[in-house]
């Protein structure tokens, strides 16, 4: 008789639905980072940096503060620090320029390359690559690429993207990107008169994609959004690294710019992040992320063996940076992540 079979099928369906719901609930619990808030960039001279980011680039200053004291020393891991911090916006995304008035850090190595492990950039989306490149040339920016590169059509995940690397006044890399109609977030294709639209992602060099996914996905809860393997003369000239072959992985939180891994399969000449890197060194950047439960996230990171810059959660004494409670850790390569829980 078919009735028992039907009942068994219904029970199986209900069980599968329950497992799916439990899986969704577990996924929600496993994603403590609610958004990527901003990218912090250490600079050597704030006035020079502001002239660049608001003059050459069209960032808008939205706040400025000066911080010092025990809480900030413990959070950033720099004793005796005093820092001027200016927050800027481009489109819907924000960065923070951090100038350590004391103590001063070390400069970016003049021979830095795109495959060195301290490499990090922000990728700004432009509506017209030729016009954006012309604007940068008018301001005599320092090239990192030979010029804008159009990635080849044989690469289904990157074909048609136009990109160009250049440097900020301290020697750190930045990127401009223009997406073809079939790639990139929908908002990058909305009609606009603006030339610079916003920040799509921050890219970091990683040593081992699986290890970095383990940190950003398993511990922080970001989700892998896409992968690509890029190589060929266009990629070599974009990165200005002969023989460059990269595994690229993009991860995202529910809100904010993505985090992109650049894993150099070749060449194996990239240098490691200096083990004594501190937040006032000019190659130090930090990805600021927001969470609703910093205490639980701290437990997860300690269980995962993360490298802590802060001794633990720091209760911030004021709302100068809208941090509430915060801590800083480093990923498997040494890139810094500042985790914050806003005051309720």
Secondary structure as GFF3:
##gff-version 3
##sequence-region A 1 344
A	DSSP	alpha_helix	2	29	.	.	.	ID=ss1
A	DSSP	beta_strand	33	43	.	.	.	ID=ss2
A	DSSP	alpha_helix	46	51	.	.	.	ID=ss3
A	DSSP	pi_helix	52	56	.	.	.	ID=ss4
A	DSSP	beta_strand	60	68	.	.	.	ID=ss5
A	DSSP	alpha_helix	70	76	.	.	.	ID=ss6
A	DSSP	beta_strand	82	90	.	.	.	ID=ss7
A	DSSP	beta_strand	93	102	.	.	.	ID=ss8
A	DSSP	beta_strand	120	126	.	.	.	ID=ss9
A	DSSP	alpha_helix	129	138	.	.	.	ID=ss10
A	DSSP	beta_strand	142	143	.	.	.	ID=ss11
A	DSSP	beta_strand	149	150	.	.	.	ID=ss12
A	DSSP	beta_strand	162	167	.	.	.	ID=ss13
A	DSSP	beta_strand	173	178	.	.	.	ID=ss14
A	DSSP	three_ten_helix	186	189	.	.	.	ID=ss15
A	DSSP	beta_strand	196	206	.	.	.	ID=ss16
A	DSSP	alpha_helix	209	213	.	.	.	ID=ss17
A	DSSP	pi_helix	214	219	.	.	.	ID=ss18
A	DSSP	beta_strand	223	231	.	.	.	ID=ss19
A	DSSP	alpha_helix	233	239	.	.	.	ID=ss20
A	DSSP	beta_strand	245	252	.	.	.	ID=ss21
A	DSSP	beta_strand	258	266	.	.	.	ID=ss22
A	DSSP	beta_strand	285	291	.	.	.	ID=ss23
A	DSSP	alpha_helix	294	303	.	.	.	ID=ss24
A	DSSP	beta_strand	307	308	.	.	.	ID=ss25
A	DSSP	beta_strand	314	315	.	.	.	ID=ss26
A	DSSP	beta_strand	325	330	.	.	.	ID=ss27
A	DSSP	beta_strand	336	341	.	.	.	ID=ss28
###
